[in-house]
Amino acid sequence: ILNVEQSPQSLHVQEGDSTNFTCSFPSSNFYALHWYRWETAKSPEALFVMTLNGDEKKKGRISATLNTKEGYSYLYIKGSQPEDSATYLCALLFGNEKLTFGTGTRLTIIP
Amino acid sequence: DAGVTQSPTHLIKTRGQQVTLRCSPKSGHDTVSWYQQALGQGPQFIFQYYEEEERQRGNFPDRFSGHQFPNYSSELNVNALLLGDSALYLCASSFGGGREDTQYFGPGTRLTVL
């Protein structure tokens, strides 16, 4: 069983500050790493799909990097806004096409 | 374009009963995956359907079964419900299941087993 670990479990950030959190995994034998944002009472929303070592993706104030050799991905949020409050999930996609999720980082932005 | 829809939103059952959850995929998608999210955990893969057949399965007992219809919609059936089956059940759809394909999730069905 592969453990996808996310840290921290929860995070409180002042509005306007930047923040980042981590997804770590023991193996590079996967097809892709997915990041999702999940707001309360809504559907998980896909943010990024990353496949290659050194991949960097950006969507507005949110960006992500992938380091398959050292087994981690970072998600960065620049200038946090209240609407960024959500749980951020990472998941690895293996050749059998199933996603293996971490337990998520719960982000709360303090106005 | 409607995204992934699931029904019902909430459901309360008692131990030993059977339940059926439904999912309609995003328009144009042909693959449906089901996940269980227990409290404090990340979503756990149950199984995936493609071309009306179960293509992959996670570590769930045979009490969990599914079906995919010709219109790509899907059902998740759970028999002989246990208290531990209480969870949020998520459905996700994609097209073809390629490695860079994003899975689009529905809002989930909250199942409570009493």
Boltz contact constraints between the chains, C-beta under 6 A:
constraints:
  - contact:
      token1: [A, 31]
      token2: [B, 99]
      max_distance: 6.0
  - contact:
      token1: [A, 32]
      token2: [B, 99]
      max_distance: 6.0
  - contact:
      token1: [A, 43]
      token2: [B, 105]
      max_distance: 6.0
  - contact:
      token1: [A, 43]
      token2: [B, 106]
      max_distance: 6.0
  - contact:
      token1: [A, 43]
      token2: [B, 107]
      max_distance: 6.0
  - contact:
      token1: [A, 44]
      token2: [B, 105]
      max_distance: 6.0
  - contact:
      token1: [A, 46]
      token2: [B, 102]
      max_distance: 6.0
  - contact:
      token1: [A, 49]
      token2: [B, 100]
      max_distance: 6.0
  - contact:
      token1: [A, 49]
      token2: [B, 102]
      max_distance: 6.0
  - contact:
      token1: [A, 96]
      token2: [B, 56]
      max_distance: 6.0
  - contact:
      token1: [A, 97]
      token2: [B, 56]
      max_distance: 6.0
  - contact:
      token1: [A, 97]
      token2: [B, 97]
      max_distance: 6.0
  - contact:
      token1: [A, 98]
      token2: [B, 45]
      max_distance: 6.0
  - contact:
      token1: [A, 98]
      token2: [B, 56]
      max_distance: 6.0
  - contact:
      token1: [A, 101]
      token2: [B, 42]
      max_distance: 6.0
  - contact:
      token1: [A, 101]
      token2: [B, 43]
      max_distance: 6.0
  - contact:
      token1: [A, 102]
      token2: [B, 42]
      max_distance: 6.0
  - contact:
      token1: [A, 103]
      token2: [B, 42]
      max_distance: 6.0
  - contact:
      token1: [A, 104]
      token2: [B, 42]
      max_distance: 6.0
